[in-house]
Amino acid sequence: MIRLKPNHIEDYLMKLHQGQWFSWSDPSNKVYENLIILDDSKTKPTEQECIDGLAQLVADFDARIDLRASAKAKLIAGEALTEDEANVLIGG
């Protein structure tokens, strides 16, 4: 499965809870100020939590890409893979 690099706080929000728990007061302008919570059982994360959460998703994505590249290089060179490298290749 091809995953796109996270690039918007919406990517972070979708990871927080299942279902349609949030929306935007202006769908053409998806900024924090327009974030609305639809599910009363959920709390609105702070803007900083959204910024930090997105930054962590990007860092995790980049680390996974680096790990895949390392695993590929080792396979081509006939070297043994670490468990993490093997898992990233087989989706573990």
N, C-alpha and C positions, 0 to 999 in steps of 0.2 A: 504494500500500500504506500502510495506517495503522500507524504505529509508536506504541507506548505509551512513555511516559516511564520510563526506568530508575528503579527505586526500591528495589532490593535487591541485596546483593552477588552473588546468584545471576545477575543480569543481567551483571555483570562476569565472573564465572567462565565463563559460557557463551561469552564472547568470546575467552577465552584459548586454548582448544583445541577441536577437533572431537570429537564423540562423547560418550559417557557416561563421562567420566573422573573425575567426582566424585559424591558423594551426601551424604546427611545421616544421622547416626546416629539422629536423631529427626526424621522428615519433618514433624512438626507444629510443630517448633521450629527453624526454619532460621536458626540463629545460627552465628557463626564457630566457636565451641567444638564444635559438632556437625558441622562439615565433615569429611568423610573422602575420601581420595583412593583411587580404585579402580584407576587405571592406574599401575603401578610406574615407568613411564617419565616420569611427570609429578611435579613437586614441588608441595607445598602452598604457596601464596602466603601471605605474612604477613597478619595482620589489617589492618595499616596499608596494605599493597598493595591489599587488597580495598576498603578505605575510600577510598583515593586513586583507584583505578580506577573505582569507582562515581561519585565526584565528577566525574571527567573525562567519563564517559559522560553525566551529567546536564548538564554545561556544554556539551558538544558538541550534545546534543539541543536545549537552549535556544537556542544560537547558530543552529542550523538553523531553528528556529521563527521566530526574529527575521529571518533571511535570507528566509524564505518570505513573511513579512509585508511586508518591504521590497519584494520583487519584485512582490507583488500590488499594493501601493500605486503602484508605478511603472507597472505595466501599465495600471491604471485611469487614471492621469494622462497616459498616452501617452509616458512617458519611457523612455529606453534602459536596459536591464538590464546589470549587470556580468556577467562570465562566471560567477562564483559564484552569483549570483541565478538566472541561466538554468539552471545545472546543478541547483540545488536543486529547480527546478520540473519538470525533465524527468528527474530521477533520475540525473544524471550524476555 
